[in-house]
Amino acid sequence: MFRLLARFAEHDLDQWDNWRLNTSHGPVYVNVSRALGPGWQDEMFTPVWPLLTRFTEADRGDASGG
């Protein structure tokens, strides 16, 4: 997932993109942006790319992603 998202951010993201994912628990809203929103700080985000060891397939016990 992070590899695909990094590719999207590198090649397709201009300024921002907003997505809604309909799930069985209700909608999930995703905002992808090249700028921090008001009140947000860089330290509030977990770096995920380049891929951290804890996110590799070999470290997951199952495919749930949780």
Buried (B, 14 or more C-beta within 10 A) or exposed (E): EEEEBBEEBEEEBEEEBEEEEEEEEEEEEEEBEEEEEEEEEEEEEEEEEEEEEEBEEEEEEEEEEE
